């Protein structure tokens, strides 16, 4: 984590006031990439953060240049995956903004500086997906002195969510540390006549050495009581080689024997990622059939259901049928009908509707989602294929009297008219008209194989 004296001098030279005022941000970015190896980028970035936290960059132009360099160190990588993404989020959304109005000013060790509206506008553009060539052609002075132009609001909630998930994975002890460096009070010009020289010396002492303060944090020591000694009276017998050999070796025959459901859980983990072979499917279904309670212990959760449906729809059908009495079945249905429409998801829903009584609102919601997907997809070939799938699916539901088409008549009829160029949509429209006129008396028929009918 430590920098060399040469590296520290180079970085401070790039960030000194004369450089940031006269060179464009693009020039500064190229300069830091030329003078440092990529293997040193994390050390350089950590040093820049320390400079920001401890007010070693007092000028707005220096601060803006430092933020830009911190971003440019990992240019081209997804922002949420870079080590300093949390710094940018804290600069845009300081923690004190979330405190109550009238509450005392929030201060803490390692607090990042408050940036101006010009800097926030620039950082927002820097973090967005817009092209940055023209943005970096300006100097830091030009950006700081420019008028703030109203810009589109950029949503960084996905980055914040990713960072929150990473933070939650850390142990609690890691979240209790605070930096060992505390900034000095604000200095007045009367007391400090050569601040720049003194700051340079302080910075070098903080970032140079085998274990520099920059890389250290203070954590409270968690003291636990020493466990009591085990009172083992016959332990010394084992050290007496002359004692009669009356001891029998006791071997646990259950060691390394898979517990009940182990193979099923292993197969389910594979089923989320790829299609199982016929033999593996039969083995998994056989274990589920032999133990009616095993389905609750194989690790399936609602958020894993879409992967199971896409890779192994037959397994998904059987598992959902066995979970019908579960308290979570409503959550599984909700995930199923809201997942991305596909041939496999239709096969699963179609099979469930002909086997058990699904709640009407779920079936109607799935149909509405299918129609909406067909209307919004841009690829003409995929649109035609999905429309054919939906039409065959709806005919199956209508002919098996699974849905009351009158409740969806207007929506389905409009769908048929919009895609009347497709043969299956025209056939579905004729079926609707026959139902409306009473010409067709439907009777229940065997489950329609959607994929087979399309292929035929």
N, C-alpha and C positions, 0 to 999 in steps of 0.2 A: 504493500500500500504506500510505501514511502517514495517520495520523489528525490531525484538527485539535485544537487545545487544548480547544475546546468539546466535541467528541466524546469525547475522553479523559476529561474531567471528568464528563460524563454517564454514561459506562460505569462509572467508579469509584464514582460516586454510587449506581448501581443495585446494585453488588456490595459496598458498605460494610456492615460487620457489623450495624448497626442495621436496615438495610433487609431483609437476608436473614433476620433473626430474627423480624421482625414482619409481613412480607408473604408471602402464599402464592406458590408457584412460578408459578401461573397469572398472578397480578398482575405479577410480575417479567417474565414472558414477554410479556405484553401491553404492558408499559411499554417494553421494548426495541424492539418492533415499531412503536410509536407514535413513538418518538424518533429512529429511524434509518430511512433509505430502504433498500429491498432491494438497491440497487446498492452499499451500504456493508457488506452483511452479511459478505462475505468478509474485509474489513479488520477488522471487529469480531471475527469468529471467530478470525482469526490473532492478534489482540491477547489474546483470552481464553486461547488455547493458550500464548502466551508467559508470561502471568501464572501459569498452572498449572505450567509447566516451571521457573520461576525462584522458586517459593515466595513469590510476592507475595500469595497468598491462603492464609494460614496456618490460618485457622479452618475446621473441617470443613463448617460451614454455608455459608461463602463458596465453598468448593470444589464442594459439591453444587449450589449455585445456578449457578455458572459452567458446570458440565457440562450442566445443564438448558438454560441459555440457548444453549449451543453446539448442542444438539440442536434446539431450537425455531427457530433461525434458518432451517433448511431443512425445517421441518415440512411434511408432505404429499408430499415427494419420496422415491423409493426410497433407503433408507439407504446402499446400496452405491455410489450415484451422487453422494452428497454429498461435498464436499471434505474433511470432517473425520471420515469413517467410520473411518479408520485410528486416530484418537485414541481412539475408544470401544473398539475392539478391543484396543489396547495397555493401556487402563485395566483391562479385564476379564482380559486374559491378558498380564501383563507378561513381557517377554523373559527376565527372570531366573528365572521359574518353570520354564523349560525347561532350566536349568543343572543340573549334577549336585548331589546332596545333599552338603553339606560344602564346596562350592566357595565361593571368596570372593565377597562381595557385588558384584553387577554395577552399575557406575555409568558413565554416559556423558553427554556434553554434551546438553542438551535432554531429559533424562530426565523423564518424567511422574511425578507423585507417586503413591505407593501409597495406594489408597483402602481404606476399612474394609469389613467385610462388609455393613453397612447400605447403604453407598453402592453396592457391587457389586449387591446385590439390587435397589436402586432403578434402577440403570442397565440391568440386565437387563430389568426390566419396561418401562422407557422404550423400549428398542430392539425389544421384541417387538411382536406385532400386537394385543395386548390393548388395550381402551379406556383412555385415559389421563386422562379428565376427573376421576375421583375421585382419581387419583394426584397430580395437580397442584393439587388443592384444599388440600393440606397445606403447611405452611411447611418450610423446610429444617431448622430446629431439631427439628420433630416427627419427621421422617424419620431424622435422625442419632441421636436418642435412643430410637427405637422398637426393639423386639425384632425380631430377624430371623426372619421367618416362612418355614418351608420352602416352596419354590415349585418348580413344574415346571421341569425342565432345558430350556433353550431352545437350539436348535442354530443357531449362527451360522456354520457351516462354509461355507455358500454365499457369505456376505459375505466371509469370509476368503479363499476361493478367488478371488473377483472382484478383491479388492485385490491378491492375489499376482500375478494375471495382468497387472494394470495396472502393478505394480512391475517385472515382468519385461520390459515393453516399453520401459522407460526405458534410455537408454544408460548404460554403466558409469560414465562420468564424473559423472553426476547422483547416483549412489549414494555418492560419496566425500565429499560435502560435510557439514560439521558446523556448527551454529549459531555465530555469532561472540559470542553472549552466554553467559557462564559465570556461574552463580549464586554468590553469596557464601557463605562458610561459615555454619553456623547461628549466629544472633546470640543472645547472652545478654541478659537484661533489664538487667543491671548496666551494660553498655557502651552500650546503645542506649536512650535514654530517650524519644525521639520517633520511633520506628520508622515510624509511620504517615505522618508528615509527610515523612520522608526517602524512604520508598518511593514516595510520590506523585511527588516530584521526579524520582526515578530513572526511574519508569515513563514520565513525559512525555518525558524525554530519549531513551528507547529507541524510542518510537512516533511521535514528532513530528519533522518535518523532510522535506527533499526525498528523502533516501535513508536512512531510519531503520535502525538496527541490527537491528530486529525482522525486516526483510525480507531480510537478508543472510545468506549462509552462506560459510564458508571452504572453498575447494576447492584441493587441491594443483595446481600448474602442471605440465602435461605438456609437457616440452621435447622437441622433435624436431629432428634434424639438418637443416640446409638442404640441399636437393638440389643436386647439382653443376650448373654451367652447361653448356648444350648447346653443343658445338663445331660450329657451323654455318659452314663456310668460304665458301659462295657466297651468304650471306644479303644482303650489301650490293649484290649485283647488282640486286636489286629496287628499290633506291633510286636507281639510276643511270638517269635518264630518257633519256639520250642513247645508251644501249647499244642495239645492234641487237635488234629484237623477234624473238628466236629461240625464245621460250618458248611451249610449247603447253599449253593448258588440259587438265588431266587430270580427267575426271569419272568418278566411281564409279557405274557403271550399276546396281549392286546396291543402292544406297542407297534406303531407304524401300520396298523390295520385301519383302513379308511372307515370313518364313521358313516352312519346311515345318511344317505343323500349326498355324500362327497362327490361321487361320479356324476350325479345329476347336476350339482352346482358347477362342476367343471365343464360339462357339456353346455349348460346355459351360458356360461361365460364365452364359449366359442360361438354359440348361436347368435349373440349380439353382433359379432364381427363378420361372420361369413356363413354360407349355407352348410348345414350339416349333411353328411352322407346319409343314405337310406338306412344303413346299419346303425349309425349314431342316433338318427331320429327314432328308430324302433326301440333302441335301448332306453332313451330318455322317456319316451311315452310309456314304455313298460314299467319303469320305476315309478312314474307318476300314477299309473293305474294301480300298482300294488300297494301304494301308501297314499291314502286320500289327503293326509295332512302334509305331505312332502311339498306340495305346491307353495305352502307358506314359508318354506325354508330354503328355497333355491335362489334367492337373491333378486327376484324380479320386483322392480319398483315402477311406478307409472312413467317416470322419465326415461326408462330403458325400453318401454314398450315399442316406440317407433322403430328402433333398430331391430328388434326381434321380428316385427311385422315385415319389414323389408327383406330380411335375410332368410327367415324361416316362418312363413305365414301359417303353415300347418301346425307348427308348435304353438304359435301365438293363439290360434283358434282353440286348441285343446286346453291350454293353460287358462285362458279367459273363461272357458266353460266351467272349469274346476274352481274358479275364483268367484263364481256367481253369488255365493253366500258370504263373501268377504265384505267387511265394512268399507273397504277401499274401492269396491267395484265401480262406484260412480266416478272416482278419479280416473280409473283405467278407461272407462267409456269416454270421459271428457277428453283425455289425451288422444284416444283413437279417432274420434270424429273431427278433431282439430288438427291432426297431423297432415302433412303434405299428401295430396291425392295421388294415388298410384294404383296400378293393377293389383298389387298385393293387398293394399289397404281395402280396396273394394271387395276382393275375395274374402277377406276376414269379416268385414261388415255384412256381406251378403250371406255368408255361412252362419253367422251369429243370428241374423234376423230370421233365418229359416229353422233354427234350432231352439232358440229361447225367445222370450218376449222382451225385446229391448224397449226401454222407455221411448215413447213416441217423439219426445222433444229431441232426443239424441239422433234419431234417424233423420228427422227433418233438418236438424242442424247440419248433419253430414251431407245431405243432398244439396242444401244451400251452399255449403263450402265447395262442393264439386262443381256446381254451376258457376260460382264466382271464379274458381280457378280456370275453367274453360274460357271465360269471357276476358280474363286479364292476361293470359299467356300470350307472348309475342311470336314465338316460333310457330309458323303455320302448320308444319308437319306434325309437331307435337300437339298442337291444338286440335287438329282433325282426329288424331288417335285418341286423345282424352275425351273428346265429344262422343266418339263411338263407344268408348268404355262406359261413359255415364248413361248413354241411351240404353245400352244392353242391360246395365245395372237397374235402371228405373223400370224397364219392361219386366224384369224378373220380380221386382218388388210388387209391381201392380198385378201381374198375373197370379202371384202367390197370395194376394190380398194382405200383404204385410203392411202397406200404407194405405191410408184413405187419400186417394189422389185429389179429391175435391179440396182438401186443405192446402194443397200446393198447386192447384190447377193453373192459376194465372202465371205463377213463376215458371212452371214447367212448360206451359204453352208458349210463353215468350222465348224461352230457351230454344224450343223446337223451331220457331219461326226464324230466329236469328241464325241458326245453323241448318236451315232447310236444304242447303246444297248437299248435305251429307245424308247418305241413304238411311242410316239408322235413326237419324233425327226425324226424317220424313215418316218412317215407320212408327216411331213413337207418337208423332202428331196424329196419325190415322187412328192409333189405338185410343188416344185421348178423345177424339171425336166420336168413336164408336161407343166409348163409355158414356159420353155426354148425351148421346142420342138414345142410349139404352139398347143398342143393337147387340152388344156383346155381353154375354153372361159368363163371367169368369169363374173358373173352378181352380182349386189348388192344384199345382203341378209340381213335379220334382224340382229340386234346386237347380237353377240355371248355372251352368259353368260359363262364367263370363269370358275367360280367356279362350276356351274352346269355341265358343260361338263367334268371337271375333276372328280367330284364325280360320274358321270355316268360311 
